[in-house]
Amino acid sequence: MNDQGMIQQMVLGFLRHALTAGGGALMAKGLISQSQSETLVAAALVLVTVAWSAWDKHKAAELNKVKNEIIKGQQQEIHEKTQEIKALS
């Protein structure tokens, strides 16, 4: 597992415990039932996981865009240097 995956697991674990504690507090006050608490915790974790995945994909696309711009610039520079060498020959 890479660093990003470990961070995600830690954050989701912390969030799960925080949501469970929040659900427990709401149950203790009689505002929701145990099954409602479990459903809310599960739904929140799904939403966070989907949002995290979308953010990761967005960041990866941005990095690829920058990488491709750098490569394009390097290719242009190589082409120009090659033309200069040919002109000198």
C-alpha positions as CSV (number, residue, x, y, z in Angstrom):
1,M,0.0,0.0,0.0
2,N,1.4,3.4,-0.9
3,D,1.5,6.5,1.3
4,Q,-1.7,7.9,-0.2
5,G,-3.6,4.6,0.5
6,M,-2.3,4.5,4.1
7,I,-3.4,8.1,4.7
8,Q,-6.8,7.4,3.2
9,Q,-7.2,4.3,5.5
10,M,-6.2,6.4,8.5
11,V,-8.6,9.2,7.7
12,L,-11.5,6.9,6.9
13,G,-10.8,5.0,10.2
14,F,-10.8,8.2,12.2
15,L,-14.0,9.4,10.4
16,R,-15.7,6.0,11.0
17,H,-15.0,6.3,14.8
18,A,-16.1,10.0,14.9
19,L,-19.3,9.2,13.0
20,T,-20.0,6.2,15.2
21,A,-19.5,8.3,18.3
22,G,-21.9,11.0,16.9
23,G,-24.4,8.3,16.1
24,G,-24.1,6.9,19.6
25,A,-24.7,10.4,21.1
26,L,-27.8,10.8,18.9
27,M,-29.1,7.4,20.0
28,A,-28.5,8.2,23.7
29,K,-30.7,11.3,23.3
30,G,-33.3,9.1,21.6
31,L,-33.2,11.1,18.3
32,I,-32.4,8.1,16.1
33,S,-32.4,4.3,16.4
34,Q,-29.4,2.0,16.2
35,S,-30.2,0.9,12.7
36,Q,-30.6,4.6,11.6
37,S,-27.2,5.3,13.2
38,E,-25.6,2.4,11.3
39,T,-27.2,3.5,8.1
40,L,-26.1,7.2,8.5
41,V,-22.5,6.1,9.3
42,A,-22.3,3.8,6.3
43,A,-23.8,6.4,4.0
44,A,-21.4,9.1,5.1
45,L,-18.4,6.8,4.7
46,V,-19.6,5.9,1.2
47,L,-19.9,9.5,0.3
48,V,-16.5,10.4,1.7
49,T,-14.9,7.5,-0.2
50,V,-16.5,8.5,-3.5
51,A,-15.5,12.1,-3.0
52,W,-11.9,11.1,-2.1
53,S,-11.7,8.9,-5.2
54,A,-12.9,11.7,-7.4
55,W,-10.4,14.1,-5.9
56,D,-7.6,11.6,-6.5
57,K,-8.6,11.2,-10.1
58,H,-8.7,15.0,-10.5
59,K,-5.3,15.4,-9.0
60,A,-3.9,12.6,-11.2
61,A,-5.3,14.3,-14.3
62,E,-3.8,17.6,-13.4
63,L,-0.4,16.0,-12.8
64,N,-0.6,14.3,-16.2
65,K,-1.4,17.6,-17.8
66,V,1.6,19.2,-16.3
67,K,3.8,16.2,-17.1
68,N,2.7,16.3,-20.8
69,E,3.4,20.0,-21.0
70,I,6.9,19.5,-19.7
71,I,7.5,16.6,-22.1
72,K,6.2,18.6,-25.0
73,G,8.5,21.5,-24.1
74,Q,11.5,19.1,-23.9
75,Q,10.6,17.6,-27.3
76,Q,10.5,21.0,-28.8
77,E,13.8,21.9,-27.3
78,I,15.4,18.7,-28.7
79,H,13.9,19.4,-32.1
80,E,15.4,22.9,-32.1
81,K,18.8,21.6,-31.0
82,T,18.7,18.9,-33.7
83,Q,17.9,21.6,-36.3
84,E,20.9,23.7,-35.1
85,I,23.2,20.7,-35.3
86,K,22.0,19.9,-38.8
87,A,22.5,23.5,-39.9
88,L,26.1,23.4,-38.6
89,S,26.9,20.2,-40.5
